[in-house]
Amino acid sequence: MSPVMTEYFRQKLLQWRAELLKESTETLVNLQDGGIQEPDIADRASAETDRSLELRTRDRERKLISKIDEAIERIELGEYGYCEETGEPIGVRRLEARPIATLSVEAQERHERMERTQRDD
């Protein structure tokens, strides 16, 4: 991968990470603003469900930030864009769609087939 492409993906990852952190901060501010003050029990239940969903989403994003950090580290080590399994380059289209990808499309498909067969057993 050329240095220009590598820098493009580094910037894309950094921007994605910054957006996730901003959303996380907004969630923390909303949670610190106080408890659920809905007088109606149905409204309170709905607000609690929304809050629970928001927390689950933030937990998933926390894990995603970790994967973004790993991808940035691979860039710094010169390993970004190469399949962890085969060592072959990961296609630019795949990296564009999933910048944190560690497997080529073919390796990912093999991995998913293996998971399916193990799950079916």
N, CA, C and O of each residue as an XYZ file, in Angstrom:
484
protein
N       0.856     -1.169      0.000
C       0.000      0.000      0.000
C       0.905      1.236      0.000
O       1.903      1.298      0.718
N       0.534      2.193     -0.808
C       1.348      3.400     -0.913
C       1.236      4.229      0.367
O       0.262      4.106      1.110
N       2.240      5.074      0.617
C       2.177      5.945      1.799
C       0.949      6.872      1.799
O       0.408      7.193      2.858
N       0.524      7.289      0.626
C      -0.645      8.165      0.525
C      -1.905      7.409      0.974
O      -2.724      7.945      1.720
N      -2.049      6.166      0.512
C      -3.209      5.359      0.910
C      -3.156      5.046      2.401
O      -4.178      5.086      3.087
N      -1.975      4.737      2.892
C      -1.824      4.436      4.314
C      -2.237      5.641      5.153
O      -2.940      5.487      6.152
N      -1.812      6.822      4.761
C      -2.184      8.042      5.492
C      -3.684      8.307      5.384
O      -4.308      8.761      6.343
N      -4.263      8.023      4.216
C      -5.703      8.175      4.042
C      -6.448      7.323      5.064
O      -7.361      7.808      5.733
N      -6.059      6.052      5.185
C      -6.741      5.165      6.126
C      -6.451      5.546      7.571
O      -7.316      5.395      8.434
N      -5.257      6.033      7.843
C      -4.944      6.481      9.202
C      -5.854      7.632      9.598
O      -6.407      7.644     10.698
N      -6.010      8.602      8.702
C      -6.887      9.745      8.972
C      -8.341      9.302      9.107
O      -9.067      9.797      9.969
N      -8.765      8.371      8.258
C     -10.138      7.855      8.326
C     -10.386      7.191      9.682
O     -11.431      7.404     10.297
N      -9.430      6.391     10.144
C      -9.560      5.719     11.437
C      -9.567      6.728     12.589
O     -10.358      6.604     13.523
N      -8.695      7.710     12.518
C      -8.639      8.732     13.576
C      -9.940      9.526     13.647
O     -10.429      9.836     14.734
N     -10.491      9.849     12.491
C     -11.756     10.594     12.450
C     -12.897      9.748     13.011
O     -13.726     10.248     13.771
N     -12.942      8.480     12.643
C     -13.975      7.562     13.127
C     -13.885      7.438     14.644
O     -14.899      7.459     15.342
N     -12.661      7.308     15.143
C     -12.427      7.200     16.587
C     -12.907      8.464     17.309
O     -13.557      8.381     18.350
N     -12.583      9.625     16.750
C     -12.983     10.902     17.361
C     -14.514     11.025     17.418
O     -15.062     11.503     18.411
N     -15.193     10.597     16.358
C     -16.657     10.652     16.337
C     -17.250      9.755     17.426
O     -18.184     10.148     18.124
N     -16.699      8.547     17.561
C     -17.195      7.625     18.585
C     -16.964      8.179     19.984
O     -17.835      8.061     20.847
N     -15.804      8.780     20.217
C     -15.514      9.360     21.529
C     -16.432     10.534     21.832
O     -16.851     10.716     22.976
N     -16.747     11.331     20.818
C     -17.656     12.464     21.002
C     -19.045     11.966     21.399
O     -19.668     12.498     22.318
N     -19.521     10.938     20.694
C     -20.836     10.368     21.019
C     -20.838      9.794     22.432
O     -21.826      9.915     23.156
N     -19.745      9.179     22.813
C     -19.628      8.600     24.150
C     -19.694      9.689     25.215
O     -20.345      9.527     26.247
N     -19.021     10.785     24.954
C     -19.035     11.910     25.893
C     -20.442     12.481     26.023
O     -20.882     12.814     27.123
N     -21.143     12.592     24.903
C     -22.521     13.097     24.933
C     -23.418     12.173     25.761
O     -24.278     12.640     26.506
N     -23.214     10.874     25.627
C     -24.000      9.917     26.412
C     -23.724     10.096     27.895
O     -24.653     10.087     28.703
N     -22.457     10.257     28.264
C     -22.111     10.456     29.672
C     -22.770     11.707     30.229
O     -23.283     11.698     31.348
N     -22.757     12.770     29.462
C     -23.382     14.019     29.902
C     -24.875     13.801     30.111
O     -25.440     14.257     31.105
N     -25.521     13.098     29.165
C     -26.959     12.833     29.292
C     -27.261     11.977     30.518
O     -28.260     12.203     31.200
N     -26.408     11.001     30.800
C     -26.628     10.138     31.961
C     -26.410     10.899     33.267
O     -27.069     10.619     34.268
N     -25.495     11.852     33.256
C     -25.201     12.614     34.469
C     -26.224     13.710     34.731
O     -26.284     14.268     35.827
N     -27.024     14.012     33.722
C     -28.042     15.058     33.887
C     -29.132     14.668     34.870
O     -29.942     15.504     35.269
N     -29.153     13.427     35.254
C     -30.134     13.006     36.261
C     -30.848     11.752     35.869
O     -30.692     11.234     34.763
N     -31.627     11.277     36.788
C     -32.390     10.056     36.585
C     -33.598     10.292     35.719
O     -33.823     11.387     35.204
N     -34.346      9.269     35.576
C     -35.557      9.335     34.767
C     -36.649      9.980     35.609
O     -36.978      9.492     36.690
N     -37.206     11.073     35.113
C     -38.175     11.868     35.862
C     -39.591     11.764     35.293
O     -40.425     12.634     35.544
N     -39.861     10.722     34.541
C     -41.173     10.575     33.921
C     -42.219     10.181     34.976
O     -42.020      9.209     35.704
N     -43.326     10.925     35.062
C     -44.353     10.594     36.054
C     -45.155      9.340     35.679
O     -45.582      8.590     36.557
N     -45.353      9.119     34.406
C     -46.135      7.982     33.945
C     -45.240      6.740     33.893
O     -44.112      6.800     33.405
N     -45.749      5.623     34.396
C     -44.946      4.401     34.466
C     -44.570      3.888     33.069
O     -43.476      3.355     32.882
N     -45.459      4.046     32.101
C     -45.162      3.610     30.740
C     -44.051      4.480     30.136
O     -43.150      3.974     29.468
N     -44.128      5.791     30.381
C     -43.093      6.689     29.893
C     -41.754      6.387     30.563
O     -40.707      6.431     29.918
N     -41.794      6.085     31.842
C     -40.580      5.765     32.595
C     -39.955      4.475     32.042
O     -38.738      4.394     31.876
N     -40.788      3.476     31.762
C     -40.289      2.210     31.211
C     -39.678      2.426     29.834
O     -38.639      1.852     29.510
N     -40.326      3.253     29.032
C     -39.811      3.557     27.702
C     -38.468      4.280     27.797
O     -37.541      3.968     27.048
N     -38.359      5.240     28.711
C     -37.108      5.978     28.895
C     -36.001      5.047     29.389
O     -34.849      5.171     28.975
N     -36.351      4.125     30.265
C     -35.367      3.175     30.784
C     -34.886      2.232     29.677
O     -33.706      1.886     29.615
N     -35.803      1.826     28.816
C     -35.431      0.986     27.676
C     -34.491      1.739     26.746
O     -33.494      1.184     26.283
N     -34.805      3.004     26.472
C     -33.940      3.830     25.629
C     -32.549      3.969     26.245
O     -31.538      3.888     25.547
N     -32.512      4.175     27.536
C     -31.236      4.334     28.241
C     -30.419      3.042     28.173
O     -29.207      3.081     27.961
N     -31.076      1.913     28.350
C     -30.402      0.620     28.279
C     -29.835      0.374     26.880
O     -28.707     -0.097     26.734
N     -30.613      0.691     25.872
C     -30.155      0.543     24.492
C     -28.949      1.440     24.226
O     -27.989      1.027     23.575
N     -29.006      2.652     24.727
C     -27.894      3.599     24.559
C     -26.617      3.056     25.211
O     -25.532      3.173     24.642
N     -26.747      2.473     26.383
C     -25.574      1.922     27.067
C     -25.006      0.716     26.324
O     -23.787      0.555     26.249
N     -25.864     -0.122     25.780
C     -25.381     -1.272     24.992
C     -24.668     -0.797     23.735
O     -23.640     -1.353     23.346
N     -25.219      0.234     23.105
C     -24.593      0.787     21.911
C     -23.211      1.349     22.245
O     -22.256      1.129     21.501
N     -23.102      2.067     23.353
C     -21.808      2.628     23.766
C     -20.802      1.532     24.093
O     -19.610      1.694     23.833
N     -21.264      0.419     24.659
C     -20.361     -0.692     24.953
C     -19.816     -1.287     23.661
O     -18.628     -1.598     23.568
N     -20.674     -1.443     22.676
C     -20.216     -1.939     21.370
C     -19.222     -0.961     20.751
O     -18.228     -1.377     20.156
N     -19.487      0.336     20.890
C     -18.587      1.335     20.330
C     -17.257      1.355     21.070
O     -16.220      1.638     20.470
N     -17.273      1.057     22.371
C     -16.032      0.976     23.137
C     -15.149     -0.138     22.573
O     -13.938      0.027     22.432
N     -15.772     -1.267     22.255
C     -15.026     -2.379     21.657
C     -14.523     -1.999     20.266
O     -13.428     -2.393     19.865
N     -15.321     -1.242     19.545
C     -14.927     -0.790     18.214
C     -13.731      0.154     18.301
O     -12.830      0.081     17.465
N     -13.710      1.029     19.289
C     -12.578      1.937     19.480
C     -11.305      1.137     19.708
O     -10.240      1.508     19.214
N     -11.406      0.055     20.443
C     -10.252     -0.817     20.673
C      -9.747     -1.395     19.355
O      -8.538     -1.462     19.134
N     -10.652     -1.808     18.483
C     -10.252     -2.342     17.180
C      -9.649     -1.246     16.301
O      -8.716     -1.500     15.539
N     -10.175     -0.044     16.407
C      -9.603      1.080     15.655
C      -8.181      1.344     16.130
O      -7.283      1.565     15.319
N      -7.977      1.322     17.444
C      -6.632      1.524     17.996
C      -5.669      0.450     17.492
O      -4.515      0.746     17.179
N      -6.139     -0.791     17.414
C      -5.303     -1.875     16.901
C      -4.944     -1.645     15.439
O      -3.814     -1.908     15.027
N      -5.905     -1.153     14.649
C      -5.650     -0.872     13.233
C      -4.622      0.254     13.090
O      -3.743      0.188     12.232
N      -4.732      1.274     13.922
C      -3.760      2.374     13.884
C      -2.375      1.852     14.258
O      -1.373      2.265     13.674
N      -2.322      0.957     15.220
C      -1.038      0.360     15.605
C      -0.452     -0.456     14.447
O       0.757     -0.428     14.218
N      -1.311     -1.185     13.714
C      -0.828     -1.945     12.552
C      -0.281     -1.000     11.489
O       0.688     -1.331     10.804
N      -0.894      0.174     11.346
C      -0.373      1.158     10.398
C       1.035      1.569     10.816
O       1.952      1.612      9.996
N       1.191      1.867     12.100
C       2.500      2.297     12.604
C       3.562      1.210     12.452
O       4.742      1.512     12.271
N       3.145     -0.053     12.524
C       4.081     -1.171     12.388
C       4.295     -1.586     10.936
O       5.124     -2.448     10.646
N       3.542     -0.967     10.025
C       3.663     -1.315      8.611
C       2.942     -2.604      8.246
O       3.221     -3.198      7.205
N       2.018     -3.042      9.093
C       1.298     -4.294      8.871
C      -0.134     -4.080      8.395
O      -0.837     -5.045      8.097
N      -0.570     -2.832      8.322
C      -1.956     -2.537      7.962
C      -2.198     -2.894      6.498
O      -1.358     -2.648      5.632
N      -3.366     -3.478      6.248
C      -3.757     -3.787      4.879
C      -3.337     -5.171      4.430
O      -3.510     -5.530      3.266
N      -2.785     -5.952      5.351
C      -2.375     -7.310      5.026
C      -3.150     -8.299      5.889
O      -3.336     -8.089      7.088
N      -3.594     -9.371      5.262
C      -4.379    -10.394      5.939
C      -3.542    -11.067      7.028
O      -2.419    -11.505      6.778
N      -4.098    -11.143      8.232
C      -3.401    -11.790      9.337
C      -3.217    -13.281      9.099
O      -2.275    -13.882      9.616
N      -4.096    -13.869      8.332
C      -4.063    -15.315      8.111
C      -3.134    -15.716      6.969
O      -2.364    -16.669      7.086
N      -3.218    -14.978      5.868
C      -2.468    -15.374      4.674
C      -1.280    -14.473      4.356
O      -0.375    -14.875      3.624
N      -1.276    -13.274      4.893
C      -0.228    -12.314      4.574
C      -0.452    -11.585      3.263
O       0.326    -10.708      2.889
N      -1.519    -11.951      2.566
C      -1.847    -11.304      1.295
C      -2.463     -9.935      1.550
O      -3.052     -9.710      2.608
N      -2.333     -9.012      0.588
C      -2.963     -7.691      0.763
C      -4.487     -7.804      0.842
O      -5.105     -8.593      0.128
N      -5.064     -7.010      1.712
C      -6.521     -6.898      1.803
C      -6.929     -5.852      0.770
O      -6.303     -4.796      0.681
N      -7.947     -6.128      0.008
C      -8.376     -5.205     -1.042
C      -8.769     -3.844     -0.498
O      -9.313     -3.731      0.601
N      -8.487     -2.816     -1.279
C      -8.805     -1.444     -0.877
C     -10.308     -1.276     -0.692
O     -10.740     -0.563      0.214
N     -11.110     -1.922     -1.535
C     -12.571     -1.814     -1.390
C     -13.020     -2.369     -0.044
O     -13.908     -1.805      0.596
N     -12.410     -3.475      0.390
C     -12.760     -4.041      1.696
C     -12.337     -3.095      2.808
O     -13.096     -2.865      3.750
N     -11.133     -2.546      2.705
C     -10.656     -1.617      3.731
C     -11.497     -0.343      3.757
O     -11.714      0.245      4.816
N     -11.957      0.069      2.610
C     -12.820      1.255      2.548
C     -14.139      0.973      3.277
O     -14.653      1.824      4.003
N     -14.674     -0.227      3.073
C     -15.933     -0.595      3.717
C     -15.739     -0.900      5.198
O     -16.614     -0.598      6.010
N     -14.605     -1.496      5.559
C     -14.325     -1.916      6.937
C     -12.854     -1.645      7.232
O     -12.027     -2.552      7.136
N     -12.519     -0.405      7.590
C     -11.112     -0.024      7.788
C     -10.386     -0.810      8.881
O      -9.157     -0.789      8.944
N     -11.134     -1.499      9.737
C     -10.501     -2.270     10.807
C     -10.308     -3.737     10.419
O      -9.911     -4.550     11.254
N     -10.585     -4.078      9.158
C     -10.495     -5.469      8.701
C      -9.082     -6.008      8.906
O      -8.090     -5.324      8.654
N      -9.020     -7.253      9.370
C      -7.732     -7.925      9.554
C      -7.596     -9.137      8.643
O      -6.525     -9.735      8.546
N      -8.693     -9.493      7.975
C      -8.693    -10.642      7.084
C      -9.152    -10.212      5.695
O      -9.987     -9.319      5.554
N      -8.597    -10.857      4.672
C      -9.075    -10.619      3.313
C     -10.489    -11.186      3.206
O     -10.939    -11.922      4.085
N     -11.173    -10.844      2.143
C     -12.538    -11.333      1.951
C     -12.553    -12.864      1.948
O     -13.406    -13.488      2.580
N     -11.606    -13.452      1.234
C     -11.553    -14.909      1.140
C     -11.300    -15.540      2.505
O     -11.969    -16.506      2.871
N     -10.349    -15.011      3.255
C     -10.041    -15.548      4.575
C     -11.227    -15.360      5.527
O     -11.513    -16.239      6.340
N     -11.910    -14.228      5.428
C     -13.081    -13.982      6.268
C     -14.191    -14.973      5.946
O     -14.852    -15.486      6.848
N     -14.395    -15.240      4.656
C     -15.419    -16.215      4.263
C     -15.080    -17.601      4.794
O     -15.966    -18.305      5.278
N     -13.803    -18.011      4.713
C     -13.390    -19.306      5.261
C     -13.648    -19.354      6.760
O     -14.157    -20.344      7.286
N     -13.293    -18.279      7.433
C     -13.482    -18.194      8.879
C     -14.962    -18.329      9.244
O     -15.306    -19.047     10.183
N     -15.831    -17.648      8.511
C     -17.265    -17.711      8.777
C     -17.824    -19.101      8.485
O     -18.690    -19.582      9.216
N     -17.331    -19.762      7.408
C     -17.776    -21.130      7.116
C     -17.378    -22.073      8.243
O     -18.164    -22.932      8.644
N     -16.155    -21.917      8.756
C     -15.686    -22.759      9.862
C     -16.565    -22.542     11.094
O     -16.929    -23.506     11.767
N     -16.904    -21.307     11.392
C     -17.764    -21.010     12.542
C     -19.132    -21.677     12.370
O     -19.670    -22.248     13.318
N     -19.689    -21.602     11.164
C     -20.994    -22.202     10.906
C     -20.960    -23.712     11.084
O     -21.863    -24.287     11.690
N     -19.925    -24.355     10.561
C     -19.853    -25.821     10.680
C     -19.629    -26.237     12.119
O     -20.165    -27.259     12.547
N     -18.856    -25.481     12.878
C     -18.648    -25.802     14.293
C     -19.916    -25.588     15.095
O     -20.201    -26.339     16.028
N     -20.674    -24.571     14.736
C     -21.918    -24.269     15.434
C     -22.973    -25.335     15.136
O     -23.781    -25.678     15.999
N     -22.957    -25.855     13.907
C     -23.938    -26.869     13.504
C     -23.666    -28.231     14.147
O     -24.569    -29.062     14.239
N     -22.447    -28.461     14.584
C     -22.093    -29.771     15.180
C     -22.653    -29.959     16.543
O     -22.438    -31.003     17.159
